[in-house]
Amino acid sequence: MRTNEAVQFVFEGSIRSDSFVGFARHRAARLDLHLTLGPCQDDRVALAIRGQNDLVDAFEMACSLGPQDCIVHDVHRIGGSQD
């Protein structure tokens, strides 16, 4: 059974926030997830995502790999099935 979940993520690393946010928005739209942006800096991007739990997991994986001009060193996940 597929369930919906709400998860907050903080991605940390060598991140160009404009590039990463565009990448995250595109991935969220492709996965039919609702994205809410939090604080964004050059070393971290915070966001909240809501949708089917398996698609939230796919979003986390995609953003962990990130756009080619960003290197994600760590991901903090709050809420959802991985909490």
N, C-alpha and C positions, 0 to 999 in steps of 0.2 A: 504494500500500500504506500502510495506517495503522499507525503505530508508537506505542508508549508512550514517554513521556519524563518525567523528573523535572526540575523547574525551581524555583529559588528566586527570589522577587521581593521587592523593597523598594519600597513606594509611599511617596513623600514629598510633603508639601504641608500645606495647612490641613485636617487630618484629625481627625475625632472618632472615636477608635479603636473605641469600642463600636459605633457606627453602621456603620463601615467593615467591621469583623469580621463583623457580622451579614449585611451585604450580600455579602461574600466567601463566607461559608458557604452562603448561599442559592444564589449563582451556581454554586459548586462542586457542590452537590447536583444542581442542574438539569442540569449538564453531565456528571454521573457521574464527577467527579474526586475524588481523595483529597487533602484539605487538612490541612496541619499548620501551626499557628500558631507564629510566632517572637515576638520582642520587639515590643510595641506601645506607642507613645507618641502624644502629640497631634500630632506632626509627621511620624511615619513608622509604617508597619506592615510587618513582615517576615513572610513565609510561604513555605511550600514546597507545591508542587502536583504531582500525578502523574496522568497519563492520556494519552489520545490526543493527539498533537501538535497537530492542528487545533483540538481543544477547549481545549487549554491556551492557544493563541493567542486563541481567543474569550474565555476567562476574563480574559486580560490586557487585552483591549480593553474588556470590560465594567467591570473594576475601574479602568481608567484614567479612565473616565467617572464612576465611583463613584456613591454615593448623593448625593442633592441637597444634603445638608448638609456634604459634603466636597469639597474642590478638590484634585485630584492635579496637582502640578506636574512630577513626574519619576518615572520607573519604572526601576529597575535590575533587570536580568534576568541570572541566572547559571545556565548549563546549558541543555540543550535545543538545538533547531535554530537558535535565534537567537544562540547564544554565539559 
